[in-house]
Amino acid sequence: MLARLDRSNLQYTEALMAMAETLLERMHGDGYSLAEQALAPVRE
């Protein structure tokens, strides 16, 4: 997760999005899935 962040220009929202992305990746690795429609509002 830390590799995705620019430590010299870190915004709170960027940290939250990086954590959410890491959570989704771990869930996917554990066999969980979410429909693209469910993720669309978060990605926009």
Residue pairs with C-beta under 8 A, 6 or more apart in sequence:
1 18
1 19
1 21
1 22
4 18
4 21
5 14
5 15
5 18
6 14
20 42
24 34
24 39
27 33
27 34
